[in-house]
Amino acid sequence: MAPNPTTEEPQDNPDTYLGLDSARAERLARERGWSAVRSLPPGAIITMEYRSGRLNFEVTDGTVTRCWKG
């Protein structure tokens, strides 16, 4: 089994991105130190591996409707 990466996560609350325009939310997340930002449409099929340092956005009509770490 491969070792887990040791990327640190910013001390950031994902709820602060809800309701933001997706482009603004991505910019803000990178400024706050997230190493990867992933925008997804509602119901997207994704892998469930946890990646430290990644922030996920579910985007509906250009607005962040859900946000979670990993």
Residue frames as a rotation matrix with the C-alpha (Angstrom) as fourth column:
MET 1
0.585 0.811 0.000 0.00
0.811 -0.585 0.000 0.00
0.000 0.000 -1.000 0.00
ALA 2
-0.129 -0.608 0.783 1.29
0.548 -0.702 -0.455 3.47
0.827 0.370 0.424 -0.87
PRO 3
-0.600 -0.123 -0.791 1.97
0.777 -0.326 -0.538 5.88
-0.192 -0.937 0.291 2.00
ASN 4
0.568 0.823 0.021 -0.44
0.820 -0.563 -0.108 8.73
-0.077 0.078 -0.994 2.60
PRO 5
-0.114 -0.593 0.797 0.80
0.522 -0.719 -0.460 12.16
0.845 0.363 0.392 1.52
THR 6
-0.250 -0.069 -0.966 1.53
0.958 -0.162 -0.236 14.57
-0.140 -0.984 0.107 4.35
THR 7
-0.575 0.123 0.809 -0.04
0.317 -0.878 0.359 17.68
0.754 0.463 0.465 2.82
GLU 8
-0.787 0.294 -0.542 -1.41
0.494 -0.224 -0.840 19.90
-0.369 -0.929 0.031 5.56
GLU 9
-0.041 0.866 0.499 -4.91
0.886 -0.199 0.418 21.32
0.462 0.459 -0.759 5.34
PRO 10
-0.708 -0.098 0.700 -5.67
-0.090 -0.970 -0.226 24.97
0.701 -0.223 0.678 5.99
GLN 11
-0.722 0.533 -0.442 -7.72
0.593 0.147 -0.792 25.68
-0.357 -0.833 -0.422 9.11
ASP 12
-0.868 0.439 -0.233 -10.72
-0.493 -0.697 0.521 26.72
0.066 0.567 0.821 7.03
ASN 13
-0.411 0.817 0.404 -14.45
-0.047 0.424 -0.904 26.07
-0.910 -0.391 -0.137 7.39
PRO 14
-0.872 0.055 0.487 -15.94
0.479 0.310 0.821 24.68
-0.106 0.949 -0.297 4.14
ASP 15
0.081 0.994 -0.076 -19.31
0.953 -0.100 -0.285 26.27
-0.291 -0.049 -0.956 4.96
THR 16
-0.042 -0.132 -0.990 -17.84
0.122 -0.985 0.126 29.73
-0.992 -0.115 0.057 4.27
TYR 17
-0.921 -0.369 -0.122 -17.87
-0.091 -0.102 0.991 28.92
-0.378 0.924 0.060 0.53
LEU 18
-0.410 0.841 0.353 -21.58
0.861 0.485 -0.156 28.11
-0.302 0.240 -0.923 0.28
GLY 19
0.590 0.772 -0.238 -23.47
0.592 -0.614 -0.523 30.55
-0.550 0.168 -0.818 -1.91
LEU 20
-0.002 -0.673 -0.740 -20.35
-0.288 -0.708 0.645 31.98
-0.958 0.214 -0.193 -3.54
ASP 21
0.768 0.077 -0.636 -19.80
-0.639 0.026 -0.769 32.15
-0.043 0.997 0.069 -7.28
SER 22
0.918 -0.368 0.147 -17.67
0.349 0.926 0.141 29.12
-0.188 -0.078 0.979 -8.19
ALA 23
0.368 -0.826 0.427 -14.80
0.486 -0.221 -0.846 31.15
0.793 0.519 0.319 -9.70
ARG 24
0.245 -0.230 0.942 -14.63
-0.638 -0.770 -0.022 33.39
0.730 -0.595 -0.336 -6.61
ALA 25
0.872 0.134 0.471 -14.79
-0.460 0.553 0.694 30.37
-0.168 -0.822 0.544 -4.29
GLU 26
0.780 -0.624 0.055 -11.92
0.595 0.712 -0.373 28.65
0.194 0.324 0.926 -6.14
ARG 27
0.170 -0.712 0.681 -9.78
0.095 -0.676 -0.730 31.78
0.981 0.189 -0.047 -5.99
LEU 28
0.406 0.080 0.910 -10.48
-0.808 -0.434 0.399 32.24
0.427 -0.897 -0.112 -2.29
ALA 29
0.986 -0.019 0.167 -9.71
-0.062 0.881 0.468 28.59
-0.156 -0.472 0.868 -1.51
ARG 30
0.491 -0.861 0.133 -6.32
0.685 0.287 -0.670 28.81
0.538 0.420 0.731 -3.23
GLU 31
0.080 -0.424 0.902 -5.54
-0.300 -0.873 -0.384 32.07
0.951 -0.240 -0.197 -1.40
ARG 32
0.593 0.244 0.767 -6.36
-0.795 0.031 0.606 30.31
0.124 -0.969 0.212 1.89
GLY 33
-0.254 -0.911 0.325 -3.85
-0.924 0.327 0.196 27.56
-0.285 -0.251 -0.925 1.11
TRP 34
0.570 0.462 0.679 -5.77
-0.225 0.883 -0.412 24.65
-0.790 0.082 0.608 -0.42
SER 35
-0.498 -0.867 -0.024 -3.41
-0.322 0.160 0.933 22.73
-0.805 0.473 -0.359 -2.70
ALA 36
-0.947 0.279 0.162 -6.21
0.271 0.419 0.866 21.32
0.174 0.864 -0.472 -4.86
VAL 37
-0.474 0.861 -0.182 -9.72
-0.461 -0.419 -0.782 22.58
-0.750 -0.287 0.596 -5.56
ARG 38
-0.953 0.197 0.231 -12.25
0.303 0.659 0.688 20.43
-0.017 0.726 -0.688 -7.39
SER 39
-0.481 0.843 -0.242 -15.56
-0.730 -0.538 -0.422 21.75
-0.486 -0.026 0.874 -8.78
LEU 40
-0.959 0.187 0.214 -18.19
0.248 0.919 0.308 19.15
-0.139 0.348 -0.927 -9.54
PRO 41
-0.496 0.868 0.034 -21.72
-0.567 -0.353 0.744 19.17
0.658 0.350 0.667 -10.93
PRO 42
-0.057 0.559 0.827 -24.53
-0.949 0.227 -0.219 17.84
-0.310 -0.798 0.517 -8.71
GLY 43
0.775 0.470 0.423 -24.58
-0.404 0.882 -0.242 14.04
-0.487 0.017 0.873 -8.59
ALA 44
0.325 -0.734 -0.597 -21.12
-0.833 0.077 -0.548 13.63
0.448 0.675 -0.586 -10.13
ILE 45
0.978 -0.108 -0.180 -19.60
0.162 0.933 0.320 10.19
0.134 -0.342 0.930 -9.72
ILE 46
0.368 -0.885 0.286 -16.26
-0.749 -0.464 -0.472 10.56
0.551 -0.040 -0.834 -7.94
THR 47
-0.068 -0.481 -0.874 -13.75
0.335 0.814 -0.474 8.36
0.940 -0.325 0.106 -6.18
MET 48
0.844 0.525 0.105 -14.05
0.046 -0.265 0.963 8.36
0.534 -0.808 -0.248 -2.42
GLU 49
0.082 -0.872 -0.483 -10.35
0.916 0.257 -0.309 8.48
0.393 -0.417 0.819 -1.50
TYR 50
0.899 0.161 -0.408 -9.48
0.358 -0.806 0.472 11.21
-0.253 -0.570 -0.782 0.96
ARG 51
0.107 -0.875 0.472 -6.82
0.820 -0.191 -0.540 13.60
0.563 0.445 0.697 -0.27
SER 52
0.266 -0.102 -0.959 -5.46
0.788 -0.550 0.277 15.94
-0.555 -0.829 -0.066 2.36
GLY 53
-0.613 -0.527 -0.589 -5.25
0.195 -0.823 0.533 19.52
-0.766 0.211 0.607 1.09
ARG 54
-0.878 0.365 0.310 -8.12
0.314 -0.051 0.948 19.16
0.362 0.930 -0.070 -1.39
LEU 55
-0.594 0.766 -0.247 -11.38
-0.175 -0.422 -0.890 21.11
-0.785 -0.485 0.385 -1.21
ASN 56
-0.787 0.407 0.465 -14.40
0.617 0.483 0.622 19.92
0.029 0.776 -0.631 -3.19
PHE 57
-0.662 0.642 -0.388 -17.22
-0.477 -0.759 -0.443 22.13
-0.579 -0.108 0.808 -4.43
GLU 58
-0.394 0.666 0.633 -20.56
0.861 0.509 0.001 20.98
-0.321 0.545 -0.774 -5.76
VAL 59
-0.838 -0.015 -0.545 -21.65
-0.118 -0.971 0.209 23.72
-0.533 0.240 0.812 -8.16
THR 60
-0.141 0.867 0.478 -25.19
0.916 0.297 -0.269 24.36
-0.375 0.400 -0.836 -9.39
ASP 61
0.681 0.437 0.588 -25.79
0.684 -0.667 -0.296 27.12
0.263 0.604 -0.753 -11.94
GLY 62
0.116 -0.777 0.618 -22.38
0.242 -0.582 -0.777 28.66
0.963 0.240 0.121 -11.13
THR 63
0.231 0.041 0.972 -22.95
-0.816 -0.536 0.217 28.76
0.530 -0.843 -0.091 -7.35
VAL 64
-0.774 -0.542 -0.327 -21.35
-0.229 0.721 -0.654 26.58
0.590 -0.431 -0.682 -4.68
THR 65
0.260 0.952 0.159 -24.15
-0.666 0.057 0.744 24.53
0.699 -0.299 0.649 -3.10
ARG 66
0.998 -0.051 -0.026 -22.02
0.054 0.705 0.707 22.02
-0.018 -0.708 0.706 -1.16
CYS 67
0.332 -0.940 0.073 -18.41
-0.630 -0.279 -0.725 22.00
0.702 0.195 -0.685 0.02
TRP 68
0.975 -0.054 0.216 -16.27
-0.135 0.628 0.767 19.36
-0.176 -0.777 0.605 1.75
LYS 69
0.180 -0.984 0.009 -12.66
-0.911 -0.163 0.380 18.51
-0.372 -0.077 -0.925 2.48
GLY 70
-0.152 -0.434 0.888 -10.73
-0.207 0.893 0.400 15.68
-0.966 -0.123 -0.226 0.88
